[in-house]
Amino acid sequence: MPAAGLLLLLALAGAPAWAVDPVQCLVEPAMRVTMRSSVPAQIVAMHVDRGTPVRKGQLLVTLDSSVEKAALATAKYRAVMQGQLRAAESKFLNAQHKFRRRDELQQQKFVSAQDRDDAEAEMLIAQADVLEAKDNRELSRLDASRLEAEIGRRQLLSPFDGVVIERLQQPGELAQVGEGSGPILKLAQTDPARVELVLPAARSGRLKVGQVVQIRTEPPFNKTFQAVVRVVDPLIDAASGTFGVRLEAANPRQEIPLGVKCSAELRTD
């Protein structure tokens, strides 16, 4: 074989199967959330501060609920108290016995039919009083459930695992609601990490959902990790001639830096 042909074969054998074209990207949190109160109330306690790692369901902020707690204690007591129900049941039993006696006496013609009918009406009223007492206890139970839900609204819980990125109010301040109300906290979901790409229309169709891409963050971090394509925008932006791609990478230990630029190693084949 000529020397030139041998050199060409050796060069082809050592060449990679495809070339890699690095594309600029950005590593971001999976989600940013602004925490506001759903009820106007005074902030009693802030359980986290800026930079605090949080877990899903963790208590972040406690709002004043003293009035609701007092009303809840009353509703719970009414839901279990026996006095009204016992009294109504006793009256009903007494009215039943009275009606039976009047019914027997009327059949023997010792009392008038009107006297028997009055005793029956008294029994039915006593029976209705028993039902009313039971209804009142059930209404108190439902009111207690409503108040528990209301108290729950006065505790702000973390919607995900992440970190507090900003604390905007302090204990003693009034948490307000409605348009223009100020936020209390800002959170970022750190797991998974999200990578955003903007690609030219010429690359449309080359990336598929589920495809794995190598990502490298900019200096001084120089962190390399793999991300999976989750979203490929189906529409091209006519003004810029580009489309977006979203990738995700597991980040349970927060080892991937967020809010930094990166490069995605995309194949050119």
C-alpha positions in Angstrom: 0.0 0.0 0.0 1.4 3.4 -0.9 2.6 5.5 2.1 0.0 8.2 1.4 -2.9 5.7 1.5 -1.6 4.2 4.8 -1.4 7.6 6.4 -5.0 8.4 5.3 -6.3 5.2 6.9 -4.5 5.8 10.1 -5.9 9.4 10.3 -9.5 8.1 9.6 -9.1 5.4 12.3 -8.1 7.9 14.9 -10.8 10.4 14.0 -13.9 10.7 16.2 -17.3 9.4 14.9 -18.7 12.9 15.0 -17.6 16.5 15.6 -18.8 18.5 18.7 -20.0 22.0 18.4 -20.3 23.9 21.7 -23.3 26.1 22.1 -23.8 28.8 24.7 -26.4 28.0 27.4 -27.5 29.0 30.9 -27.9 26.9 34.0 -30.8 28.0 36.1 -33.0 26.7 39.0 -35.9 24.5 37.9 -38.3 27.0 39.4 -38.4 30.3 41.1 -41.3 31.1 43.4 -42.4 34.3 45.2 -44.2 33.5 48.5 -47.1 35.8 49.5 -49.7 35.5 52.1 -53.3 34.5 51.1 -54.7 36.4 54.1 -53.9 39.8 55.7 -52.2 39.1 59.0 -49.2 40.1 61.1 -46.0 38.0 60.6 -45.3 36.3 63.9 -42.1 34.4 63.0 -39.7 33.9 60.1 -38.2 30.4 60.3 -35.7 30.9 57.4 -33.3 33.5 56.1 -31.6 34.2 52.9 -29.5 31.3 51.8 -31.3 28.8 54.0 -31.8 25.3 52.4 -35.4 24.2 52.7 -37.2 20.9 52.2 -40.7 20.4 50.7 -43.4 21.0 53.3 -41.0 22.8 55.7 -42.5 25.7 57.7 -41.2 29.0 56.4 -43.4 31.7 57.9 -46.0 31.8 60.7 -48.7 34.4 60.6 -50.9 35.5 63.5 -53.8 33.1 64.1 -54.7 33.8 67.7 -58.3 34.7 67.0 -58.8 31.6 64.8 -57.3 29.3 67.4 -59.7 30.6 70.1 -62.6 30.1 67.7 -61.3 26.6 66.9 -61.2 25.7 70.6 -64.8 26.8 71.0 -65.9 24.9 67.9 -64.2 21.7 69.0 -65.8 21.9 72.4 -69.2 22.4 70.9 -68.6 19.4 68.6 -68.2 17.0 71.5 -70.4 18.5 74.3 -73.2 16.3 75.5 -75.5 18.5 77.5 -77.9 19.7 74.8 -78.1 16.3 73.1 -78.7 14.5 76.4 -81.4 16.9 77.5 -83.1 16.6 74.1 -83.0 12.8 74.2 -84.4 12.7 77.8 -87.3 14.9 76.7 -87.9 12.7 73.7 -88.0 9.5 75.9 -90.4 11.2 78.3 -92.6 12.4 75.5 -92.7 8.9 74.0 -93.8 7.3 77.3 -96.4 10.1 77.7 -97.8 9.5 74.2 -98.0 5.7 74.7 -99.9 6.2 78.0 -102.3 8.7 76.4 -102.8 6.4 73.4 -103.7 3.4 75.6 -106.0 5.6 77.7 -107.7 7.0 74.6 -108.4 3.5 73.3 -110.1 2.8 76.6 -112.0 6.1 76.3 -110.5 7.5 79.5 -109.0 10.6 77.7 -110.1 12.5 74.7 -108.6 12.1 71.2 -107.4 15.7 71.5 -105.4 14.9 74.6 -103.8 11.9 72.7 -103.0 14.1 69.7 -101.4 16.8 71.9 -99.1 14.1 73.5 -98.1 12.9 70.0 -97.3 16.4 68.9 -95.2 16.9 72.0 -93.3 13.7 71.2 -92.6 14.8 67.6 -91.3 18.2 68.8 -89.0 16.4 71.2 -87.8 14.1 68.5 -87.0 17.2 66.3 -85.1 18.7 69.2 -82.9 15.6 69.3 -82.2 16.0 65.6 -81.4 19.7 66.0 -78.9 18.9 68.8 -77.2 16.4 66.6 -77.2 18.9 63.7 -75.6 21.5 65.9 -72.8 19.2 66.9 -72.1 18.3 63.3 -72.1 22.0 62.3 -69.6 22.7 65.1 -67.4 19.8 63.8 -67.6 21.3 60.3 -66.8 24.8 61.7 -63.8 23.3 63.5 -62.5 21.8 60.2 -63.0 25.2 58.5 -61.0 27.0 61.2 -58.2 24.4 61.0 -58.0 25.1 57.3 -57.9 28.8 58.0 -55.1 28.4 60.5 -53.3 26.3 57.9 -53.4 29.3 55.5 -51.5 31.3 58.1 -48.5 29.0 57.8 -46.4 29.3 54.6 -44.8 26.0 53.7 -42.1 25.3 51.1 -43.5 23.9 47.9 -40.3 22.1 47.0 -36.7 21.3 48.0 -34.6 24.3 47.4 -33.1 27.4 48.9 -34.3 30.9 50.1 -32.9 33.5 47.7 -34.5 36.6 49.2 -36.2 37.6 52.4 -38.3 40.7 52.0 -40.3 41.0 55.2 -39.6 40.7 58.9 -41.6 39.6 62.0 -44.0 42.3 63.2 -44.8 43.5 59.7 -48.2 43.1 58.1 -48.5 40.5 55.3 -51.0 41.9 52.8 -53.0 40.4 50.0 -54.3 41.6 46.7 -52.7 43.3 43.7 -49.6 45.2 44.5 -49.0 43.3 47.8 -45.4 42.7 48.6 -43.8 39.2 48.7 -42.5 37.7 51.9 -39.9 35.3 50.5 -38.4 34.2 47.2 -37.4 30.6 46.7 -35.5 28.7 44.1 -35.9 25.0 43.3 -32.3 23.6 43.0 -33.1 20.0 42.0 -33.2 19.4 39.2 -31.0 22.0 37.5 -32.4 23.5 34.3 -30.3 24.3 31.2 -31.8 26.6 28.6 -30.5 26.7 25.0 -31.4 28.9 22.1 -30.6 27.3 18.8 -30.8 28.5 15.2 -33.7 27.2 13.0 -31.1 25.2 11.0 -30.7 22.8 14.0 -34.5 22.1 14.2 -35.2 18.4 14.3 -31.7 17.4 15.5 -32.4 17.3 19.2 -35.0 14.9 20.6 -36.7 14.6 24.0 -34.7 12.2 26.1 -31.4 12.8 24.4 -28.4 13.3 26.7 -26.1 16.3 26.2 -22.8 17.0 27.9 -22.8 20.4 29.7 -19.8 22.4 30.9 -20.1 25.5 33.1 -17.9 28.6 32.6 -14.8 29.3 34.7 -14.1 29.4 37.6 -16.6 26.6 38.2 -15.6 24.3 35.3 -18.3 21.8 36.3 -19.1 19.0 33.7 -22.3 17.1 33.9 -24.9 15.4 31.7 -28.4 16.8 31.1 -31.4 15.3 29.5 -33.5 17.1 26.9 -37.0 17.6 28.3 -38.6 20.3 26.0 -37.9 21.2 22.4 -40.0 24.1 21.3 -42.1 23.1 18.2 -42.3 26.6 16.9 -39.5 28.8 15.4 -39.4 32.4 16.5 -39.8 34.3 13.2 -38.1 37.5 14.4 -34.8 35.8 15.5 -35.0 32.6 13.5 -34.4 30.5 16.7 -36.1 28.0 18.9 -35.6 27.0 22.5 -34.6 23.8 24.2 -34.8 22.9 27.9 -32.7 20.3 29.5 -32.6 19.0 33.1 -29.9 17.5 35.3 -30.3 15.9 38.7 -28.8 18.1 41.4 -29.7 16.5 44.8 -26.6 17.8 46.5 -26.6 21.2 44.8 -23.2 20.4 43.2 -24.2 22.1 39.9 -23.8 25.9 40.1 -26.9 27.8 39.2 -27.3 31.1 37.5 -24.1 30.7 35.5 -23.3 30.5 31.8 -22.4 27.2 30.2 -21.7 25.4 26.9 -23.6 22.4 25.6 -21.6 20.0 23.4 -23.9 19.2 20.5 -23.1 16.8 17.7 -22.9 18.4 14.3 -23.8 15.2 12.4 
